[in-house]
């Protein structure tokens, strides 16, 4: 099921964040409620269910470790990614290094993004919306064109395997 929606929350003084019930239910699988937090792009955190994290890890494993940029990304990503388990109130504790990565303190926004959720500082999210909302139509067109060119096996579209 695609993760969707937007929720405003607050991080408490102990670094805990309540996961919205619809996301908690969407993330649950095989009786496990563990999640994976990882650094995201544009200054947010990504939240994955275990099977989504493993699927992403499998995609990353196909990247060439012979390239310094790939090795550096893998180091930065996995060194900061962490397994978390919500408490009885469905709160997760955000590790300090991840909170610093995303400049999280106080008010945040949690957004569903298909196969994962993202946690954004509220002001950074509002800035993102202000900068990108007017580009929605153009972004839609570009994203759909890339999807059409992408191979069916889920690998990224390349000049070699796209229609020109």
C-alpha positions as CSV (number, residue, x, y, z in Angstrom):
1,X,0.0,0.0,0.0
2,X,1.3,3.4,-0.9
3,X,2.1,5.7,2.1
4,X,0.4,9.0,1.8
5,X,-0.6,12.0,4.0
6,X,0.9,14.8,6.0
7,X,1.0,15.1,9.8
8,X,2.3,17.8,12.0
9,X,3.9,16.6,15.2
10,X,6.3,17.7,17.9
11,X,9.5,16.1,19.1
12,X,9.5,16.0,22.9
13,X,12.4,16.9,25.2
14,X,13.6,13.3,25.2
15,X,13.8,13.2,21.4
16,X,10.6,11.2,20.9
17,X,8.2,11.5,18.0
18,X,4.7,10.0,17.9
19,X,4.1,8.0,14.7
20,X,0.6,8.8,13.3
21,X,-1.8,5.8,13.5
22,X,-2.3,5.5,9.7
23,X,1.4,5.3,9.2
24,X,1.9,2.9,12.1
25,X,-0.7,0.5,10.6
26,X,0.8,0.8,7.1
27,X,4.3,0.1,8.4
28,X,3.3,-3.0,10.5
29,X,4.1,-6.3,8.8
30,X,4.5,-9.9,10.2
31,X,3.7,-8.7,13.7
32,X,6.8,-6.5,13.8
33,X,6.5,-2.8,14.5
34,X,10.3,-2.0,14.1
35,X,11.2,0.8,11.7
36,X,14.4,2.0,10.2
37,X,15.4,5.7,10.3
38,X,18.0,6.9,7.7
39,X,19.3,10.2,6.4
40,X,17.1,11.4,3.6
41,X,17.7,14.0,0.9
42,X,17.1,17.7,1.0
43,X,17.6,17.6,4.8
44,X,14.9,15.2,5.9
45,X,14.9,11.7,7.5
46,X,13.5,8.7,5.8
47,X,11.5,6.1,7.7
48,X,11.2,2.6,6.4
49,X,9.4,-0.6,7.4
50,X,12.0,-3.4,7.5
51,X,11.0,-5.0,4.2
52,X,11.2,-1.6,2.4
53,X,14.6,-0.9,4.0
54,X,15.8,-4.3,2.8
55,X,14.5,-3.6,-0.7
56,X,16.3,-0.3,-0.8
57,X,19.5,-1.9,0.6
58,X,19.3,-4.5,-2.2
59,X,19.1,-1.7,-4.8
60,X,22.1,0.0,-3.2
61,X,24.0,-3.3,-3.3
62,X,23.9,-3.2,-7.1
63,X,25.8,0.1,-7.2
64,X,29.4,0.0,-8.2
65,X,31.6,0.1,-5.1
66,X,34.5,0.9,-7.4
67,X,33.3,4.5,-7.5
68,X,34.3,6.8,-4.7
69,X,31.0,8.6,-4.7
70,X,29.1,5.3,-4.2
71,X,31.4,4.2,-1.4
72,X,31.1,7.5,0.3
73,X,27.3,7.5,0.0
74,X,27.1,4.0,1.4
75,X,29.3,4.9,4.4
76,X,27.3,8.0,5.2
77,X,23.9,6.3,4.7
78,X,24.5,3.1,6.7
79,X,26.6,4.7,9.4
80,X,23.7,6.9,10.3
81,X,20.8,4.5,9.6
82,X,19.3,2.9,12.7
83,X,16.6,0.4,13.7
84,X,14.1,1.9,16.1
85,X,11.1,0.3,17.9
86,X,8.1,2.4,18.8
87,X,7.1,2.4,22.5
88,X,3.5,1.7,23.7
89,X,2.4,5.2,22.7
90,X,3.8,4.7,19.2
91,X,6.7,7.1,19.8
92,X,10.2,6.5,18.3
93,X,13.3,8.1,19.7
94,X,15.2,9.9,17.0
95,X,19.0,9.5,17.5
96,X,20.9,12.8,18.0
97,X,23.0,12.3,14.8
98,X,19.9,11.9,12.7
99,X,18.1,14.8,14.4
100,X,21.2,17.0,13.6
101,X,21.2,15.8,10.0
102,X,17.6,17.0,9.5
103,X,17.8,20.0,11.9
104,X,14.9,18.5,13.9
105,X,13.8,20.0,17.2
106,X,10.3,21.0,18.2
107,X,7.8,21.0,15.4
108,X,8.1,18.6,12.5
109,X,6.1,17.3,9.6
110,X,5.8,13.6,8.7
111,X,4.8,12.9,5.1
112,X,4.1,9.7,3.3
113,X,6.1,9.2,0.1
114,X,4.9,5.9,-1.5
115,X,7.2,3.3,0.1
116,X,8.6,5.3,3.0
117,X,7.8,8.3,5.1
118,X,9.9,11.4,5.6
119,X,10.3,13.6,8.7
120,X,11.0,17.2,8.0
121,X,11.6,20.2,10.3
122,X,8.4,22.2,9.9
123,X,10.0,25.4,8.6
124,X,12.1,23.4,6.1
125,X,9.0,21.6,4.9
126,X,7.2,24.9,4.4
127,X,10.2,26.3,2.5
128,X,10.2,23.2,0.3
129,X,6.5,23.6,-0.4
130,X,7.0,27.3,-1.2
131,X,9.9,26.6,-3.6
132,X,8.4,23.5,-5.4
133,X,4.6,23.7,-5.3
134,X,4.4,26.0,-8.3
135,X,6.5,23.4,-10.2
136,X,4.1,20.6,-9.7
137,X,2.9,20.4,-13.3
138,X,6.4,20.4,-14.7
139,X,7.6,17.9,-12.1
140,X,4.7,15.6,-13.0
141,X,5.5,15.7,-16.6
142,X,9.2,14.9,-16.1
143,X,8.5,12.1,-13.6
144,X,6.0,10.5,-15.9
145,X,8.4,10.7,-18.8
146,X,11.1,9.0,-16.8
147,X,8.7,6.3,-15.7
148,X,7.8,5.5,-19.3
149,X,11.5,5.2,-20.2
150,X,12.4,3.1,-17.1
151,X,12.8,-0.7,-17.7
152,X,10.2,-3.0,-16.2
153,X,12.7,-4.7,-13.8
154,X,12.9,-1.6,-11.6
155,X,16.5,-0.6,-12.5
156,X,17.1,3.0,-13.3
157,X,16.5,4.3,-16.8
158,X,19.7,4.8,-18.7
159,X,20.4,5.9,-22.3
160,X,21.1,2.2,-23.2
161,X,17.7,0.9,-22.0
162,X,15.4,3.8,-22.7
163,X,13.6,4.6,-25.9
164,X,15.2,7.6,-27.7
